[in-house]
Amino acid sequence: MADSQVETWPRPYFKAGQQPTKIFFVCFGKGPLADVEPTRARFGLPSAELAKRVEVREHRRAAGREWFENWWAGPFGVIAAQDLADDLPLLTTSDVCYTLSLELPDQADLAPLQSVWGIARWLCARGASVVLDVHAFRFRTRADLDALDFAESDVQRDVKLVLETDATEAGLHLLHTRGLCKCARPELMCFIEQDDAGLMGRVVNQLARTLLEGATPEQIHLRVAEGVELVTAPLPSRELIDSLGLEAAVMLGRKDGVALAGIGRAHARAPG
């Protein structure tokens, strides 16, 4: 890889945690892909050495059709149809994919995530047409990637916010993140009413950005209104975490123990 300085995405609030960084992307296309030099400057690779640690594997559809086609079946199929819409055939007609995986201890910067994105962009430059961010449950086309800004970290690019449409606990809805394991942090969860979604969506995005930038869940103490402070707590069991296919999660709640449900009506403005 040609050597060129690329600024690493920083984590200004970094405090090391025990959870590992886990990143897993799948890039789909039609082979053979073109030969393109993976230059660091063009694809935003902060370190040639770190890029070499990303495990890149080629998978041919003809060699394992069931495994290959399962990427657009079941839950992934629902998301693929939503994310890709009219571009879904770019995925379903692909005949080759590349899995990109990287697992490391918690890092003081976001170079691991930056590196996997850089390799995905390189594969798109070679002809890959769809990129799946597995932990964030998000499909993007090559055109989508071209439209993204990779100059800095971006919580909305890397962390998906999900409001489960079916009420799951006492008539409440689960709001949670997907993708924070890519920066060695647990997902955020909270049970809310549908009317709370606007406020709590903004709050959870803000907290997710803080975790992305290196803070730990224990450091979260967010005042959203007079006498209302949000903190995190461990879940009593892994049942809910495992049912959603997440690596880890913490529950977001009020420090005073009052239920979050109804917070959207009581406190209309999110913190700045």
Secondary structure, 3 states (H helix, E strand, C coil): CCCCCCCCCECCCCCCCCCCEEEEEEEEECCCCCCCCCCHHHHCCCCHHHHHHCEEEEEEHHHCHHHHHHHHCHHHHHHHHHHHHHHHHHHHCCCEEEEEEEEECCCCECHHHHHHHHHHHHHHHHCCCEEEECCCCEEEEHHHHHHCCCCCCCHHHHCEEEECCCCCECCEEEEEEECHHHHCCCEEEEEECHHHHHHHHHHHHHHHHHHHCCCCHHHCCEEEECCEEEEEEECCCCHHHHHCCCCCEEEEEECCCCCCCCHHHHCCCCCC
